[in-house]
């Protein structure tokens, strides 16, 4: 036996020609003949010649230890020609709905592996069968609704399909065959819609919503830990998916998970895209969650409709949640905005602001005051800037030095004293400049112009030098 043969057989090992009394997947008991390895390989590889030699009766009783029939094997490996051969036999109706030990029928295996043509062939064959007497369902719909021991339908398996490019056609076909069925949750609590949203399959979510018979409860949307498909879309930070789910059922904004968290809480915790947050708020009848990771626009916090003190099931407000979040720049910005609107932090916020303003005033120099005065001329500002250049250069030099805490404190104290003394001098200079500029009896070299009263030599270099020398002389 070659390596490929071993690889195929390893999928479902089977002893050759052993008979035993065993329970079938449906609970019935029958004599089961162990499937020969050659038959198994023929079904897995699509060897029609081998299968044609097997009688109809043998197709019914030949099972693997996992109770897979030949139709299971052919469907699992996507052997369409073998599937069609088996379906043409009289015993095929019993094989279509026969489960293995895990409760899987051939339709489950075809959907799990992404074999679209095989899936379609199985459903078409079931369509020809009579309606089920007990349920009143057509055979193909009955197969679609059959669940395995994990409570997965074929649609669950199709959403989970490893063949990503086959998912769209598989999901679309399965839903179109039975659009009114809700497809409930499996053992893990996941519905097909939730599973698609949780995995970030936006296209699959849209197919399920568009093809299903839409009602407030259909398709089913529940998932892990009591979450909904909307929770999953928000946690994936998927704007397009969130919008699609909200268009179908905006009331999902009100539903909470086992922790009492709504989709808005999830958006807060994950710092979601601002567009997603706005979508949630716009579709909410209440606006009880104040923070939401809007990175640049916090205006909604000041809306009176937003309840800043709303609590979740853990007695946490939105402010509490973001306070406990990982430290980053966005968290700092959000907390600063919260301090404006939260009652317990508003007074503290104003206290901090007043303290910062007080410190700024302590460091305001005469030069800063003159620069802020609207009536000061450009010439005056240039002169004052020149007087301050030496001090600024010295300050920048010391600022860049690596001083310890004691040296830094001593330097700051000396600088404050120096700035205050310098400020007094600068105020004197400012007064003198103003007095000299507007003094009626002051005579400048060259005199004044008759039309506007300005100095005739105001733009001459010697005049400017004379002016600066005069001011410096006053200072010394």
QUICOR-V933259 format. One record per helix or strand. SS is the DSSP state (H for helix, E for strand). FROM is the first residue (numbers start at 1). TO is the last residue. Records with the same first field share a line. If there is no record, write none. Layout:
BEGIN
SS: FROM-TO ; FROM-TO
END
This chain:
BEGIN
H: 3-9 ; 37-45 ; 48-52 ; 56-61 ; 70-76 ; 80-87 ; 92-96 ; 106-113 ; 116-127 ; 139-145 ; 154-159 ; 164-177 ; 192-198 ; 202-211 ; 224-226 ; 229-235 ; 239-248 ; 250-254 ; 263-270 ; 274-282 ; 299-302 ; 318-323 ; 329-341 ; 343-362 ; 366-372 ; 378-400 ; 405-438 ; 461-475
E: 19-23 ; 29-34 ; 62-63 ; 222-222 ; 228-228 ; 448-448 ; 455-455
END
